[in-house]
Amino acid sequence: MPNRFAGWSVVWVAFTVAAFAWGIGFYGPGVFLQTLHASKGWSIATISAAITTHFLVGAAIVVYLPEAHRAIGIARATMIGAVLTAAGIVAWSMTLSPWQLFGAAFISGGGWALTSGAAINAMIAPWFDRDRPMAISHAFNGASIGGVVFTPLLVSMIDGIGFPATALVVGLAMVIVVAPLAHRYLRQGPEDLGLAPDGQALDRARPRPESEARLPRAALMRTRAFVTVSTAFALALFAQVGLLSHLLSRLSPVLGTTAAAAAMSLTTISAVAGRLLLGWLIGDRDRRYAACANFLVQSIGVVLLCVTNSPLLLLVGCVLFGLGVGNVAAIPALIAQMEFRAVDVGTVVALVIATNQAVFALAPAALGAIRDASTNYTLSFAIAAVIEVAAAVTVLAGRQRRR
């Protein structure tokens, strides 16, 4: 019986890292917002601004993540990210005044950068070429599972033992789980085992992609492919992150806090389904069309979340919105794989993710300010729906004629 391809072990490690990274660093801030607003009375706009800082710090670091990986290795960078994420959530829980939130955001933002989208892609890319869509799909499902598990878990634990104790338990759990896995599975690439991507035998006579000259960042960023991908996904993630940061607060008055947390979990369960469908169906099909359809389905869900207070229709809105949540993180890397040279894909993905984070970092604060000014979420969510449609149009604008 042939040995199991080690790349799939890396996929499951990436899945686990993504579960903690998104559970704490992506879905967690929405819980922090609700908790701090309810317990301390701080304004939603102020807490949202701290969440924005969290994502901006992540964006600044992600730009240089490829260099960090080359300098200290993916394994060590991931372990540092786990420690920073743990320290960050503890710092969020221990704040005594609003200004301290911004110091906590610097720590948690560093952890988010080292364990989120660009890092997950860097773990997977050396191991897979032909099977990369399926591998990326499975790995990023950890992000959705993180939302399914951590949102209700954080809400329940905070209600039971308080925010500081919850943060300490969850942060320690991430370090204890992620650090050994990273040390065991992320220190080697396929070439160290005499393998090429997808488990093929390594042809040592063939030049490795890493031996080619990398294009400068400025040259990559001027291409039409990069501009349209980064713009489209920055718009989509602005809408998505803004909504996820405020979704618990939007649903709680109608459904109650516990049911609202369950609805958040339903959103992320739907993200798992949407990402699995993407991995199974996309094949060699045009990935920009897939992105466009993804954004339009999400926009329909956002409209429902905007216009109704019917519990049933709100749940339908969560499902439709959720179907696309996971794919927004996964599709940029798949488009980059098709439209850029292999040696440049890592840099392109890091730049796209950094651009996305720099834009969507503004979303929690922007939607929070609009909510405070209008006293409800109708206008905020309506703007998000329009942005999703704009993203769908933008991603198609960069479509190239295929041979």
C-alpha positions in Angstrom: 0.0 0.0 0.0 1.6 3.4 -1.0 2.5 5.8 1.7 0.0 8.6 2.3 1.1 11.9 0.7 2.4 14.1 3.4 0.8 17.2 1.8 -2.6 16.1 3.2 -1.2 16.1 6.8 -0.1 19.7 6.1 -3.6 20.5 4.9 -5.0 19.3 8.3 -2.5 21.3 10.2 -3.5 24.4 8.1 -7.1 23.5 8.9 -6.4 23.5 12.6 -4.4 26.8 12.4 -7.2 28.4 10.5 -9.8 27.3 13.0 -8.0 29.0 15.8 -7.0 32.0 13.7 -10.5 32.8 12.4 -12.2 31.7 15.6 -10.2 34.2 17.7 -8.9 36.8 15.2 -11.8 37.1 12.7 -15.1 36.0 14.4 -13.9 36.8 17.9 -13.9 40.7 17.5 -17.7 40.6 17.0 -18.1 38.8 20.3 -15.6 41.2 22.0 -17.7 44.1 20.6 -20.9 42.8 22.1 -19.3 41.9 25.4 -17.5 45.1 26.0 -20.4 47.3 24.9 -22.8 45.4 27.2 -20.5 45.1 30.2 -18.6 48.4 30.1 -21.0 50.7 28.2 -18.3 51.8 25.7 -19.6 53.0 22.4 -19.9 50.6 19.5 -18.0 53.2 17.3 -15.0 53.2 19.7 -14.8 49.4 20.0 -15.2 49.1 16.2 -12.3 51.5 15.8 -10.1 49.1 17.9 -11.2 46.2 15.7 -10.2 48.3 12.7 -6.8 48.8 14.2 -6.5 45.0 14.7 -7.0 44.4 11.0 -4.8 47.3 9.9 -1.9 46.0 11.9 -2.4 42.6 10.3 -2.4 44.2 6.9 0.9 46.0 7.5 2.6 42.7 8.6 1.1 40.5 5.8 2.8 42.5 3.1 6.2 41.2 4.3 5.0 37.7 5.3 6.8 36.0 2.4 10.1 37.5 3.5 9.4 36.4 7.1 8.7 32.9 5.9 11.9 32.8 4.0 13.9 34.2 6.9 12.6 32.2 9.9 10.4 29.5 8.2 6.7 28.9 8.1 6.8 26.7 11.3 8.4 29.3 13.5 6.3 32.2 12.1 3.2 30.2 12.8 4.2 29.4 16.4 4.9 33.1 17.0 1.5 33.9 15.5 -0.2 31.5 18.0 1.6 33.2 20.9 0.6 36.7 19.7 -3.0 35.7 19.2 -3.2 34.2 22.7 -1.6 37.3 24.2 -3.9 39.5 22.1 -7.2 38.0 23.3 -6.0 38.2 26.9 -5.1 41.8 26.4 -8.6 42.5 25.0 -10.2 40.9 28.0 -8.1 42.9 30.5 -8.7 46.4 29.2 -9.9 48.9 31.8 -10.5 51.9 29.6 -11.2 52.3 25.8 -7.7 53.5 24.9 -6.2 50.2 26.0 -8.2 48.4 23.3 -5.8 49.8 20.7 -2.8 48.4 22.4 -4.5 45.0 22.6 -5.3 45.4 18.9 -1.6 45.7 18.0 -0.9 42.4 19.6 -3.9 40.5 18.3 -3.3 42.0 14.8 0.2 40.6 14.7 -1.1 37.1 15.6 -3.8 37.4 13.0 -1.3 38.3 10.2 0.9 35.3 11.0 -1.9 32.7 11.1 -4.5 33.8 8.6 -5.1 33.8 4.8 -1.6 34.4 3.4 -0.1 32.1 6.0 -2.6 29.3 5.2 -1.8 29.7 1.4 1.9 29.6 2.1 1.5 26.3 4.0 -0.5 24.7 1.1 1.1 26.1 -2.0 4.4 24.1 -2.0 2.6 20.8 -1.7 -0.2 21.1 -4.3 -0.6 22.3 -7.9 -3.2 20.3 -9.7 -5.1 19.5 -6.5 -4.7 23.0 -5.0 -8.3 24.0 -5.2 -9.4 21.0 -3.1 -6.5 21.4 -0.7 -7.2 25.1 -0.2 -10.9 24.3 0.2 -10.2 21.8 3.0 -7.7 24.0 4.7 -9.9 27.1 4.7 -12.8 25.1 6.0 -10.9 25.4 9.3 -11.8 29.1 9.2 -15.5 28.2 9.0 -15.3 25.6 11.7 -13.6 28.3 13.8 -16.7 30.4 13.5 -19.0 27.5 14.2 -17.2 26.5 17.3 -15.7 29.7 18.7 -18.6 32.2 18.4 -21.0 30.2 20.7 -18.2 28.9 22.8 -16.9 32.4 23.5 -20.3 33.7 24.3 -21.1 30.8 26.6 -17.8 30.9 28.4 -17.9 34.6 28.9 -21.4 34.3 30.4 -20.1 31.5 32.6 -16.7 32.5 33.8 -16.1 36.0 32.5 -14.1 37.5 29.7 -10.6 37.4 31.3 -10.8 33.7 32.3 -12.2 32.8 28.9 -9.4 34.6 27.1 -6.8 32.8 29.1 -8.2 29.3 28.5 -8.8 29.9 24.8 -5.4 31.5 24.3 -3.5 28.7 26.0 -5.5 26.1 24.1 -4.3 27.7 20.8 -0.6 27.7 21.8 -0.8 24.1 23.2 -2.4 22.8 20.0 -0.9 24.9 17.2 2.8 25.1 18.3 3.5 21.4 18.3 1.7 20.8 15.0 3.6 23.6 13.4 6.9 22.3 14.7 6.1 18.7 13.5 4.6 19.3 10.1 5.6 22.8 8.8 9.4 22.6 9.0 9.8 20.7 5.7 8.6 21.1 2.2 7.9 18.4 -0.4 11.4 18.7 -1.9 12.9 17.7 1.5 11.1 14.3 1.0 12.1 14.0 -2.6 8.6 14.9 -3.8 7.1 17.4 -6.3 3.7 19.0 -5.7 0.7 16.6 -5.6 3.0 13.8 -4.5 4.7 13.3 -7.8 8.4 12.2 -8.0 10.8 15.2 -7.9 12.5 15.8 -11.2 15.8 17.3 -10.0 16.8 18.1 -13.6 13.9 20.5 -14.0 14.5 24.1 -12.6 12.5 24.8 -9.5 10.1 27.8 -9.7 12.0 29.4 -6.8 15.1 29.7 -9.0 13.3 32.1 -11.3 13.5 35.9 -10.7 10.6 37.3 -8.8 8.9 40.4 -10.2 9.0 43.5 -8.0 5.9 44.2 -6.0 5.3 47.4 -7.9 5.3 45.6 -11.2 2.8 43.0 -10.0 0.5 45.7 -8.5 0.3 47.5 -11.9 -1.1 44.5 -13.7 -4.8 44.5 -14.6 -5.2 41.1 -13.0 -3.9 42.3 -9.7 -5.9 45.5 -9.7 -9.2 43.9 -10.4 -8.7 41.0 -8.0 -7.5 43.1 -5.1 -10.2 45.7 -5.7 -13.0 43.2 -6.0 -12.1 41.2 -2.9 -11.3 44.3 -0.9 -14.8 45.5 -1.6 -16.3 42.1 -0.8 -14.3 41.7 2.4 -15.2 45.3 3.5 -18.9 44.3 3.3 -18.2 40.8 4.8 -16.0 41.8 7.8 -18.3 44.8 8.6 -21.3 42.5 8.7 -19.6 39.8 10.7 -18.4 42.3 13.2 -21.9 43.6 13.8 -24.0 40.5 13.0 -24.3 39.4 16.6 -25.4 42.9 17.6 -27.8 43.0 14.7 -29.4 39.7 15.5 -29.4 39.8 19.3 -32.4 42.2 19.8 -34.6 40.0 17.6 -33.3 36.5 18.4 -31.7 36.9 21.9 -28.0 36.6 22.5 -27.9 32.8 22.6 -29.9 32.3 19.5 -28.0 35.0 17.7 -24.8 33.2 18.5 -26.3 30.0 17.0 -27.3 32.0 13.9 -23.7 33.1 13.6 -22.7 29.4 13.7 -25.3 28.7 11.0 -23.5 31.3 8.9 -20.2 29.6 9.2 -21.7 26.1 8.7 -23.0 27.5 5.4 -19.5 28.7 4.7 -18.2 25.1 5.0 -20.9 24.0 2.5 -20.1 26.8 0.1 -16.3 26.1 0.2 -16.7 22.4 -0.3 -18.9 23.0 -3.4 -16.2 25.4 -4.7 -13.5 22.8 -4.2 -15.5 20.0 -5.9 -16.9 22.0 -8.8 -14.4 24.7 -9.8 -11.9 22.4 -11.6 -10.3 24.3 -14.5 -13.4 26.6 -14.8 -13.0 30.4 -14.9 -12.5 31.4 -11.3 -13.6 34.9 -11.8 -17.1 33.7 -12.7 -17.1 31.7 -9.5 -16.2 34.8 -7.5 -18.9 36.9 -9.2 -21.6 34.3 -8.4 -20.3 34.1 -4.9 -20.7 37.9 -4.3 -24.2 38.0 -5.8 -25.5 35.2 -3.6 -24.0 37.0 -0.6 -25.7 40.3 -1.6 -29.1 38.6 -1.6 -28.5 37.3 1.9 -27.4 40.8 3.1 -30.6 42.3 1.7 -32.6 39.9 3.8 -30.6 40.8 6.9 -31.2 44.5 6.1 -35.0 44.6 5.4 -36.6 42.1 7.7 -37.0 41.2 11.4 -38.6 37.9 10.7 -36.6 35.2 12.5 -37.0 32.8 9.7 -35.9 35.2 7.0 -33.0 36.4 9.1 -31.8 32.8 9.2 -32.2 32.4 5.4 -30.2 35.6 5.1 -27.5 34.1 7.3 -27.4 31.0 5.1 -27.1 32.9 1.8 -24.5 35.3 3.2 -22.6 32.4 4.8 -22.4 30.3 1.6 -19.9 32.8 0.3 -18.0 33.8 3.4 -15.4 31.1 3.2 -14.8 31.4 -0.6 -13.9 35.1 -0.3 -10.8 34.0 1.5 -10.0 31.1 -0.8 -10.7 32.3 -4.3 -8.0 35.0 -4.6 -5.3 32.4 -4.2 -6.9 30.2 -6.9 -7.2 33.1 -9.3 -3.5 34.0 -8.6 -2.5 30.4 -9.4 -4.1 30.7 -12.8 -3.0 34.2 -13.8 0.5 34.6 -12.4 3.8 32.7 -12.5 4.3 30.2 -9.7 7.3 32.1 -8.3 5.1 35.2 -7.9 1.9 33.6 -6.5 3.0 33.9 -2.9 3.8 37.6 -3.2 0.6 38.3 -5.1 -1.5 36.5 -2.5 0.2 38.4 0.3 -0.3 41.7 -1.5 -4.0 41.0 -2.2 -4.6 40.0 1.4 -2.8 43.0 2.7 -4.8 45.3 0.4 -8.0 43.5 1.5 -7.2 43.9 5.2 -6.2 47.6 4.8 -9.6 48.2 3.3 -11.8 45.9 5.3 -10.1 47.0 8.5 -12.1 50.2 8.1 -15.4 48.3 7.9 -16.2 47.7 11.6 -15.6 51.3 12.4 -17.4 52.6 9.4 -20.5 50.4 9.8 -20.4 51.1 13.6 -20.4 54.9 13.0 -23.3 54.6 10.5 -25.2 52.5 13.0 -24.7 54.9 15.8 -25.7 57.9 13.6 -28.8 56.1 12.2 -29.7 54.3 15.5 -30.2 50.9 13.7 -28.4 48.7 11.2 -30.7 49.1 8.1 -28.5 51.7 6.4 -25.2 50.0 7.3 -26.4 46.6 5.8 -27.9 48.3 2.7 -24.5 49.8 1.9 -22.9 46.4 2.4 -25.3 44.8 -0.1 -24.5 47.5 -2.7 -20.7 46.9 -2.2 -21.1 43.2 -2.8 -22.7 43.9 -6.2 -19.9 46.3 -7.0 -17.4 43.6 -6.2 -19.2 41.2 -8.6 -18.9 43.7 -11.4 -15.2 44.5 -10.7 -14.0 40.9 -10.6 -15.5 40.3 -14.1 -13.8 43.4 -15.4 -10.4 41.7 -15.1 -11.4 38.6 -16.9 -9.0 37.6 -19.7 -9.9 35.7 -22.9 -8.9 32.1 -22.3 -7.2 29.9 -24.8 
